[in-house]
Amino acid sequence: MPDAKTWYVYLLECKDGSIYTGIAIDVAARFAAHCAGKGARYTRAHPPLKILASVACEDMATALRAEIRIKKMRAKAKWIYANKLRDTG
């Protein structure tokens, strides 16, 4: 039986004030990859400053659905969502 890993959906604040959303098992390692220019194309063009928030998900599929839902939000809604996660987390 394969080792079950926890997937997270995470939000990064970028230098231009935008928010990048992604999924990962190891958010800190993924953030380091983004900072090193080895992450997504978006974060190579919009370097990340910090991890705003992350949420544990049941599995990869759930994390992907959450990522898609968050990416559809307007910028202001993403900031509100990230702040709520920080306040409750």
Jmol script that loads the backbone (N, CA, C; Angstrom):
load data "model"
ATOM      1  N   MET A   1       0.845  -1.179   0.000  1.00  0.00           N
ATOM      2  CA  MET A   1       0.000   0.000   0.000  1.00  0.00           C
ATOM      3  C   MET A   1       0.891   1.244   0.000  1.00  0.00           C
ATOM      4  N   PRO A   2       0.684   2.194  -0.934  1.00  0.00           N
ATOM      5  CA  PRO A   2       1.533   3.376  -0.988  1.00  0.00           C
ATOM      6  C   PRO A   2       1.333   4.276   0.218  1.00  0.00           C
ATOM      7  N   ASP A   3       2.394   4.951   0.593  1.00  0.00           N
ATOM      8  CA  ASP A   3       2.353   5.878   1.713  1.00  0.00           C
ATOM      9  C   ASP A   3       1.472   7.075   1.354  1.00  0.00           C
ATOM     10  N   ALA A   4       0.435   7.307   2.148  1.00  0.00           N
ATOM     11  CA  ALA A   4      -0.464   8.439   1.886  1.00  0.00           C
ATOM     12  C   ALA A   4       0.241   9.740   2.283  1.00  0.00           C
ATOM     13  N   LYS A   5       0.171  10.713   1.406  1.00  0.00           N
ATOM     14  CA  LYS A   5       0.786  12.010   1.658  1.00  0.00           C
ATOM     15  C   LYS A   5      -0.316  13.058   1.685  1.00  0.00           C
ATOM     16  N   THR A   6      -0.126  14.071   2.502  1.00  0.00           N
ATOM     17  CA  THR A   6      -1.089  15.160   2.575  1.00  0.00           C
ATOM     18  C   THR A   6      -0.764  16.179   1.496  1.00  0.00           C
ATOM     19  N   TRP A   7      -1.761  16.529   0.715  1.00  0.00           N
ATOM     20  CA  TRP A   7      -1.625  17.568  -0.300  1.00  0.00           C
ATOM     21  C   TRP A   7      -2.145  18.879   0.266  1.00  0.00           C
ATOM     22  N   TYR A   8      -1.509  19.959  -0.147  1.00  0.00           N
ATOM     23  CA  TYR A   8      -1.891  21.301   0.295  1.00  0.00           C
ATOM     24  C   TYR A   8      -2.140  22.185  -0.912  1.00  0.00           C
ATOM     25  N   VAL A   9      -3.094  23.089  -0.769  1.00  0.00           N
ATOM     26  CA  VAL A   9      -3.228  24.183  -1.711  1.00  0.00           C
ATOM     27  C   VAL A   9      -2.605  25.373  -0.984  1.00  0.00           C
ATOM     28  N   TYR A  10      -1.777  26.146  -1.691  1.00  0.00           N
ATOM     29  CA  TYR A  10      -1.061  27.240  -1.043  1.00  0.00           C
ATOM     30  C   TYR A  10      -1.178  28.522  -1.863  1.00  0.00           C
ATOM     31  N   LEU A  11      -1.037  29.639  -1.161  1.00  0.00           N
ATOM     32  CA  LEU A  11      -1.089  30.952  -1.794  1.00  0.00           C
ATOM     33  C   LEU A  11       0.206  31.683  -1.467  1.00  0.00           C
ATOM     34  N   LEU A  12       0.839  32.239  -2.507  1.00  0.00           N
ATOM     35  CA  LEU A  12       2.079  32.997  -2.344  1.00  0.00           C
ATOM     36  C   LEU A  12       1.844  34.453  -2.695  1.00  0.00           C
ATOM     37  N   GLU A  13       2.420  35.338  -1.911  1.00  0.00           N
ATOM     38  CA  GLU A  13       2.416  36.754  -2.275  1.00  0.00           C
ATOM     39  C   GLU A  13       3.630  37.004  -3.157  1.00  0.00           C
ATOM     40  N   CYS A  14       3.405  37.634  -4.302  1.00  0.00           N
ATOM     41  CA  CYS A  14       4.490  37.941  -5.237  1.00  0.00           C
ATOM     42  C   CYS A  14       4.918  39.400  -5.094  1.00  0.00           C
ATOM     43  N   LYS A  15       6.119  39.712  -5.583  1.00  0.00           N
ATOM     44  CA  LYS A  15       6.688  41.052  -5.435  1.00  0.00           C
ATOM     45  C   LYS A  15       5.808  42.153  -6.004  1.00  0.00           C
ATOM     46  N   ASP A  16       5.009  41.837  -7.025  1.00  0.00           N
ATOM     47  CA  ASP A  16       4.150  42.854  -7.630  1.00  0.00           C
ATOM     48  C   ASP A  16       2.793  42.963  -6.932  1.00  0.00           C
ATOM     49  N   GLY A  17       2.618  42.234  -5.813  1.00  0.00           N
ATOM     50  CA  GLY A  17       1.365  42.289  -5.063  1.00  0.00           C
ATOM     51  C   GLY A  17       0.331  41.276  -5.513  1.00  0.00           C
ATOM     52  N   SER A  18       0.649  40.496  -6.520  1.00  0.00           N
ATOM     53  CA  SER A  18      -0.284  39.465  -6.975  1.00  0.00           C
ATOM     54  C   SER A  18      -0.167  38.237  -6.079  1.00  0.00           C
ATOM     55  N   ILE A  19      -1.127  37.336  -6.233  1.00  0.00           N
ATOM     56  CA  ILE A  19      -1.124  36.088  -5.469  1.00  0.00           C
ATOM     57  C   ILE A  19      -1.040  34.923  -6.447  1.00  0.00           C
ATOM     58  N   TYR A  20      -0.109  34.017  -6.187  1.00  0.00           N
ATOM     59  CA  TYR A  20       0.016  32.790  -6.955  1.00  0.00           C
ATOM     60  C   TYR A  20      -0.578  31.660  -6.120  1.00  0.00           C
ATOM     61  N   THR A  21      -1.321  30.776  -6.746  1.00  0.00           N
ATOM     62  CA  THR A  21      -1.923  29.634  -6.067  1.00  0.00           C
ATOM     63  C   THR A  21      -1.414  28.351  -6.707  1.00  0.00           C
ATOM     64  N   GLY A  22      -1.049  27.389  -5.872  1.00  0.00           N
ATOM     65  CA  GLY A  22      -0.584  26.105  -6.374  1.00  0.00           C
ATOM     66  C   GLY A  22      -0.892  25.001  -5.382  1.00  0.00           C
ATOM     67  N   ILE A  23      -0.470  23.784  -5.722  1.00  0.00           N
ATOM     68  CA  ILE A  23      -0.626  22.645  -4.818  1.00  0.00           C
ATOM     69  C   ILE A  23       0.719  21.957  -4.657  1.00  0.00           C
ATOM     70  N   ALA A  24       0.908  21.332  -3.514  1.00  0.00           N
ATOM     71  CA  ALA A  24       2.155  20.617  -3.245  1.00  0.00           C
ATOM     72  C   ALA A  24       1.989  19.718  -2.025  1.00  0.00           C
ATOM     73  N   ILE A  25       2.864  18.753  -1.905  1.00  0.00           N
ATOM     74  CA  ILE A  25       2.931  17.937  -0.695  1.00  0.00           C
ATOM     75  C   ILE A  25       3.805  18.658   0.328  1.00  0.00           C
ATOM     76  N   ASP A  26       4.900  19.246  -0.124  1.00  0.00           N
ATOM     77  CA  ASP A  26       5.832  19.971   0.748  1.00  0.00           C
ATOM     78  C   ASP A  26       5.831  21.440   0.325  1.00  0.00           C
ATOM     79  N   VAL A  27       5.035  22.247   0.996  1.00  0.00           N
ATOM     80  CA  VAL A  27       4.860  23.650   0.612  1.00  0.00           C
ATOM     81  C   VAL A  27       6.164  24.429   0.748  1.00  0.00           C
ATOM     82  N   ALA A  28       6.916  24.190   1.803  1.00  0.00           N
ATOM     83  CA  ALA A  28       8.182  24.919   1.998  1.00  0.00           C
ATOM     84  C   ALA A  28       9.173  24.615   0.872  1.00  0.00           C
ATOM     85  N   ALA A  29       9.277  23.356   0.480  1.00  0.00           N
ATOM     86  CA  ALA A  29      10.181  22.980  -0.612  1.00  0.00           C
ATOM     87  C   ALA A  29       9.702  23.576  -1.932  1.00  0.00           C
ATOM     88  N   ARG A  30       8.398  23.592  -2.147  1.00  0.00           N
ATOM     89  CA  ARG A  30       7.851  24.157  -3.383  1.00  0.00           C
ATOM     90  C   ARG A  30       8.089  25.664  -3.416  1.00  0.00           C
ATOM     91  N   PHE A  31       7.930  26.338  -2.283  1.00  0.00           N
ATOM     92  CA  PHE A  31       8.205  27.772  -2.198  1.00  0.00           C
ATOM     93  C   PHE A  31       9.673  28.038  -2.526  1.00  0.00           C
ATOM     94  N   ALA A  32      10.572  27.223  -1.990  1.00  0.00           N
ATOM     95  CA  ALA A  32      12.000  27.375  -2.275  1.00  0.00           C
ATOM     96  C   ALA A  32      12.269  27.209  -3.776  1.00  0.00           C
ATOM     97  N   ALA A  33      11.582  26.265  -4.401  1.00  0.00           N
ATOM     98  CA  ALA A  33      11.741  26.067  -5.845  1.00  0.00           C
ATOM     99  C   ALA A  33      11.259  27.300  -6.609  1.00  0.00           C
ATOM    100  N   HIS A  34      10.121  27.848  -6.206  1.00  0.00           N
ATOM    101  CA  HIS A  34       9.622  29.070  -6.847  1.00  0.00           C
ATOM    102  C   HIS A  34      10.639  30.204  -6.691  1.00  0.00           C
ATOM    103  N   CYS A  35      11.182  30.351  -5.494  1.00  0.00           N
ATOM    104  CA  CYS A  35      12.159  31.423  -5.225  1.00  0.00           C
ATOM    105  C   CYS A  35      13.435  31.246  -6.043  1.00  0.00           C
ATOM    106  N   ALA A  36      13.794  30.000  -6.330  1.00  0.00           N
ATOM    107  CA  ALA A  36      15.002  29.700  -7.099  1.00  0.00           C
ATOM    108  C   ALA A  36      14.764  29.777  -8.604  1.00  0.00           C
ATOM    109  N   GLY A  37      13.532  30.147  -8.997  1.00  0.00           N
ATOM    110  CA  GLY A  37      13.220  30.235 -10.420  1.00  0.00           C
ATOM    111  C   GLY A  37      12.937  28.893 -11.061  1.00  0.00           C
ATOM    112  N   LYS A  38      12.698  27.874 -10.244  1.00  0.00           N
ATOM    113  CA  LYS A  38      12.452  26.519 -10.764  1.00  0.00           C
ATOM    114  C   LYS A  38      10.999  26.102 -10.562  1.00  0.00           C
ATOM    115  N   GLY A  39      10.156  27.060 -10.242  1.00  0.00           N
ATOM    116  CA  GLY A  39       8.737  26.753 -10.047  1.00  0.00           C
ATOM    117  C   GLY A  39       7.970  27.020 -11.321  1.00  0.00           C
ATOM    118  N   ALA A  40       6.784  27.524 -11.158  1.00  0.00           N
ATOM    119  CA  ALA A  40       5.900  27.806 -12.292  1.00  0.00           C
ATOM    120  C   ALA A  40       6.402  28.994 -13.111  1.00  0.00           C
ATOM    121  N   ARG A  41       5.992  29.037 -14.352  1.00  0.00           N
ATOM    122  CA  ARG A  41       6.346  30.154 -15.229  1.00  0.00           C
ATOM    123  C   ARG A  41       5.897  31.484 -14.610  1.00  0.00           C
ATOM    124  N   TYR A  42       4.716  31.479 -13.990  1.00  0.00           N
ATOM    125  CA  TYR A  42       4.188  32.711 -13.386  1.00  0.00           C
ATOM    126  C   TYR A  42       5.143  33.259 -12.328  1.00  0.00           C
ATOM    127  N   THR A  43       5.663  32.378 -11.467  1.00  0.00           N
ATOM    128  CA  THR A  43       6.533  32.869 -10.397  1.00  0.00           C
ATOM    129  C   THR A  43       7.938  33.218 -10.889  1.00  0.00           C
ATOM    130  N   ARG A  44       8.301  32.777 -12.089  1.00  0.00           N
ATOM    131  CA  ARG A  44       9.566  33.242 -12.664  1.00  0.00           C
ATOM    132  C   ARG A  44       9.410  34.697 -13.108  1.00  0.00           C
ATOM    133  N   ALA A  45       8.223  35.059 -13.574  1.00  0.00           N
ATOM    134  CA  ALA A  45       7.954  36.432 -14.013  1.00  0.00           C
ATOM    135  C   ALA A  45       7.512  37.329 -12.855  1.00  0.00           C
ATOM    136  N   HIS A  46       6.944  36.720 -11.807  1.00  0.00           N
ATOM    137  CA  HIS A  46       6.437  37.441 -10.637  1.00  0.00           C
ATOM    138  C   HIS A  46       7.033  36.772  -9.394  1.00  0.00           C
ATOM    139  N   PRO A  47       8.286  37.086  -9.057  1.00  0.00           N
ATOM    140  CA  PRO A  47       8.954  36.371  -7.960  1.00  0.00           C
ATOM    141  C   PRO A  47       8.171  36.426  -6.646  1.00  0.00           C
ATOM    142  N   PRO A  48       8.097  35.302  -5.946  1.00  0.00           N
ATOM    143  CA  PRO A  48       7.350  35.247  -4.688  1.00  0.00           C
ATOM    144  C   PRO A  48       8.126  35.874  -3.532  1.00  0.00           C
ATOM    145  N   LEU A  49       7.359  36.478  -2.612  1.00  0.00           N
ATOM    146  CA  LEU A  49       7.935  37.051  -1.400  1.00  0.00           C
ATOM    147  C   LEU A  49       7.764  36.127  -0.202  1.00  0.00           C
ATOM    148  N   LYS A  50       6.547  35.605  -0.062  1.00  0.00           N
ATOM    149  CA  LYS A  50       6.275  34.775   1.117  1.00  0.00           C
ATOM    150  C   LYS A  50       5.060  33.894   0.872  1.00  0.00           C
ATOM    151  N   ILE A  51       4.946  32.890   1.735  1.00  0.00           N
ATOM    152  CA  ILE A  51       3.767  32.025   1.733  1.00  0.00           C
ATOM    153  C   ILE A  51       2.694  32.752   2.536  1.00  0.00           C
ATOM    154  N   LEU A  52       1.568  33.033   1.896  1.00  0.00           N
ATOM    155  CA  LEU A  52       0.473  33.694   2.594  1.00  0.00           C
ATOM    156  C   LEU A  52      -0.317  32.709   3.442  1.00  0.00           C
ATOM    157  N   ALA A  53      -0.616  31.557   2.864  1.00  0.00           N
ATOM    158  CA  ALA A  53      -1.437  30.573   3.563  1.00  0.00           C
ATOM    159  C   ALA A  53      -1.344  29.236   2.847  1.00  0.00           C
ATOM    160  N   SER A  54      -1.689  28.193   3.570  1.00  0.00           N
ATOM    161  CA  SER A  54      -1.809  26.872   2.957  1.00  0.00           C
ATOM    162  C   SER A  54      -2.905  26.108   3.695  1.00  0.00           C
ATOM    163  N   VAL A  55      -3.544  25.212   2.971  1.00  0.00           N
ATOM    164  CA  VAL A  55      -4.651  24.432   3.529  1.00  0.00           C
ATOM    165  C   VAL A  55      -4.431  22.971   3.180  1.00  0.00           C
ATOM    166  N   ALA A  56      -4.489  22.109   4.171  1.00  0.00           N
ATOM    167  CA  ALA A  56      -4.383  20.672   3.941  1.00  0.00           C
ATOM    168  C   ALA A  56      -5.651  20.184   3.256  1.00  0.00           C
ATOM    169  N   CYS A  57      -5.470  19.283   2.310  1.00  0.00           N
ATOM    170  CA  CYS A  57      -6.600  18.724   1.565  1.00  0.00           C
ATOM    171  C   CYS A  57      -6.616  17.209   1.737  1.00  0.00           C
ATOM    172  N   GLU A  58      -7.772  16.635   1.480  1.00  0.00           N
ATOM    173  CA  GLU A  58      -7.980  15.206   1.645  1.00  0.00           C
ATOM    174  C   GLU A  58      -7.071  14.383   0.729  1.00  0.00           C
ATOM    175  N   ASP A  59      -6.895  14.863  -0.514  1.00  0.00           N
ATOM    176  CA  ASP A  59      -6.076  14.159  -1.498  1.00  0.00           C
ATOM    177  C   ASP A  59      -5.716  15.132  -2.622  1.00  0.00           C
ATOM    178  N   MET A  60      -4.978  14.642  -3.607  1.00  0.00           N
ATOM    179  CA  MET A  60      -4.532  15.497  -4.705  1.00  0.00           C
ATOM    180  C   MET A  60      -5.716  16.075  -5.486  1.00  0.00           C
ATOM    181  N   ALA A  61      -6.721  15.263  -5.734  1.00  0.00           N
ATOM    182  CA  ALA A  61      -7.886  15.723  -6.506  1.00  0.00           C
ATOM    183  C   ALA A  61      -8.589  16.873  -5.789  1.00  0.00           C
ATOM    184  N   THR A  62      -8.717  16.767  -4.474  1.00  0.00           N
ATOM    185  CA  THR A  62      -9.357  17.823  -3.691  1.00  0.00           C
ATOM    186  C   THR A  62      -8.514  19.088  -3.743  1.00  0.00           C
ATOM    187  N   ALA A  63      -7.200  18.933  -3.651  1.00  0.00           N
ATOM    188  CA  ALA A  63      -6.304  20.088  -3.732  1.00  0.00           C
ATOM    189  C   ALA A  63      -6.411  20.765  -5.099  1.00  0.00           C
ATOM    190  N   LEU A  64      -6.472  19.970  -6.155  1.00  0.00           N
ATOM    191  CA  LEU A  64      -6.607  20.535  -7.505  1.00  0.00           C
ATOM    192  C   LEU A  64      -7.916  21.306  -7.656  1.00  0.00           C
ATOM    193  N   ARG A  65      -9.009  20.748  -7.136  1.00  0.00           N
ATOM    194  CA  ARG A  65     -10.296  21.452  -7.216  1.00  0.00           C
ATOM    195  C   ARG A  65     -10.248  22.768  -6.451  1.00  0.00           C
ATOM    196  N   ALA A  66      -9.613  22.762  -5.279  1.00  0.00           N
ATOM    197  CA  ALA A  66      -9.489  23.989  -4.491  1.00  0.00           C
ATOM    198  C   ALA A  66      -8.631  25.010  -5.231  1.00  0.00           C
ATOM    199  N   GLU A  67      -7.537  24.554  -5.841  1.00  0.00           N
ATOM    200  CA  GLU A  67      -6.664  25.446  -6.606  1.00  0.00           C
ATOM    201  C   GLU A  67      -7.444  26.118  -7.742  1.00  0.00           C
ATOM    202  N   ILE A  68      -8.210  25.343  -8.469  1.00  0.00           N
ATOM    203  CA  ILE A  68      -8.989  25.888  -9.581  1.00  0.00           C
ATOM    204  C   ILE A  68      -9.998  26.918  -9.070  1.00  0.00           C
ATOM    205  N   ARG A  69     -10.672  26.582  -7.962  1.00  0.00           N
ATOM    206  CA  ARG A  69     -11.662  27.507  -7.386  1.00  0.00           C
ATOM    207  C   ARG A  69     -11.006  28.821  -6.975  1.00  0.00           C
ATOM    208  N   ILE A  70      -9.848  28.743  -6.336  1.00  0.00           N
ATOM    209  CA  ILE A  70      -9.152  29.949  -5.886  1.00  0.00           C
ATOM    210  C   ILE A  70      -8.648  30.763  -7.073  1.00  0.00           C
ATOM    211  N   LYS A  71      -8.111  30.096  -8.083  1.00  0.00           N
ATOM    212  CA  LYS A  71      -7.592  30.810  -9.253  1.00  0.00           C
ATOM    213  C   LYS A  71      -8.692  31.565  -9.993  1.00  0.00           C
ATOM    214  N   LYS A  72      -9.927  31.143  -9.853  1.00  0.00           N
ATOM    215  CA  LYS A  72     -11.050  31.839 -10.496  1.00  0.00           C
ATOM    216  C   LYS A  72     -11.481  33.087  -9.731  1.00  0.00           C
ATOM    217  N   MET A  73     -11.008  33.236  -8.493  1.00  0.00           N
ATOM    218  CA  MET A  73     -11.376  34.400  -7.679  1.00  0.00           C
ATOM    219  C   MET A  73     -10.711  35.665  -8.209  1.00  0.00           C
ATOM    220  N   ARG A  74     -11.344  36.778  -7.970  1.00  0.00           N
ATOM    221  CA  ARG A  74     -10.719  38.070  -8.256  1.00  0.00           C
ATOM    222  C   ARG A  74      -9.638  38.313  -7.211  1.00  0.00           C
ATOM    223  N   ALA A  75      -8.719  39.213  -7.532  1.00  0.00           N
ATOM    224  CA  ALA A  75      -7.567  39.473  -6.655  1.00  0.00           C
ATOM    225  C   ALA A  75      -7.996  39.835  -5.233  1.00  0.00           C
ATOM    226  N   LYS A  76      -8.963  40.725  -5.096  1.00  0.00           N
ATOM    227  CA  LYS A  76      -9.398  41.145  -3.758  1.00  0.00           C
ATOM    228  C   LYS A  76      -9.947  39.965  -2.966  1.00  0.00           C
ATOM    229  N   ALA A  77     -10.703  39.104  -3.622  1.00  0.00           N
ATOM    230  CA  ALA A  77     -11.259  37.927  -2.952  1.00  0.00           C
ATOM    231  C   ALA A  77     -10.149  36.973  -2.505  1.00  0.00           C
ATOM    232  N   LYS A  78      -9.092  36.850  -3.290  1.00  0.00           N
ATOM    233  CA  LYS A  78      -7.957  35.999  -2.900  1.00  0.00           C
ATOM    234  C   LYS A  78      -7.292  36.550  -1.639  1.00  0.00           C
ATOM    235  N   TRP A  79      -7.124  37.863  -1.567  1.00  0.00           N
ATOM    236  CA  TRP A  79      -6.520  38.481  -0.382  1.00  0.00           C
ATOM    237  C   TRP A  79      -7.399  38.254   0.848  1.00  0.00           C
ATOM    238  N   ILE A  80      -8.700  38.413   0.697  1.00  0.00           N
ATOM    239  CA  ILE A  80      -9.622  38.184   1.810  1.00  0.00           C
ATOM    240  C   ILE A  80      -9.546  36.730   2.256  1.00  0.00           C
ATOM    241  N   TYR A  81      -9.542  35.818   1.298  1.00  0.00           N
ATOM    242  CA  TYR A  81      -9.450  34.391   1.605  1.00  0.00           C
ATOM    243  C   TYR A  81      -8.144  34.068   2.339  1.00  0.00           C
ATOM    244  N   ALA A  82      -7.032  34.578   1.841  1.00  0.00           N
ATOM    245  CA  ALA A  82      -5.729  34.328   2.478  1.00  0.00           C
ATOM    246  C   ALA A  82      -5.712  34.869   3.904  1.00  0.00           C
ATOM    247  N   ASN A  83      -6.272  36.054   4.105  1.00  0.00           N
ATOM    248  CA  ASN A  83      -6.314  36.645   5.449  1.00  0.00           C
ATOM    249  C   ASN A  83      -7.187  35.826   6.390  1.00  0.00           C
ATOM    250  N   LYS A  84      -8.308  35.311   5.900  1.00  0.00           N
ATOM    251  CA  LYS A  84      -9.165  34.457   6.729  1.00  0.00           C
ATOM    252  C   LYS A  84      -8.424  33.193   7.142  1.00  0.00           C
ATOM    253  N   LEU A  85      -7.680  32.600   6.198  1.00  0.00           N
ATOM    254  CA  LEU A  85      -6.916  31.392   6.514  1.00  0.00           C
ATOM    255  C   LEU A  85      -5.865  31.671   7.578  1.00  0.00           C
ATOM    256  N   ARG A  86      -5.199  32.795   7.476  1.00  0.00           N
ATOM    257  CA  ARG A  86      -4.175  33.155   8.463  1.00  0.00           C
ATOM    258  C   ARG A  86      -4.798  33.408   9.825  1.00  0.00           C
ATOM    259  N   ASP A  87      -5.964  34.049   9.837  1.00  0.00           N
ATOM    260  CA  ASP A  87      -6.633  34.369  11.098  1.00  0.00           C
ATOM    261  C   ASP A  87      -7.160  33.139  11.812  1.00  0.00           C
ATOM    262  N   THR A  88      -7.577  32.130  11.034  1.00  0.00           N
ATOM    263  CA  THR A  88      -8.128  30.920  11.639  1.00  0.00           C
ATOM    264  C   THR A  88      -7.091  29.831  11.819  1.00  0.00           C
ATOM    265  N   GLY A  89      -5.944  29.970  11.126  1.00  0.00           N
ATOM    266  CA  GLY A  89      -4.934  28.903  11.157  1.00  0.00           C
ATOM    267  C   GLY A  89      -3.975  29.051  12.204  1.00  0.00           C
TER     268      GLY A  89
END
end "model"
wireframe off; spacefill off
backbone 0.3
color backbone group
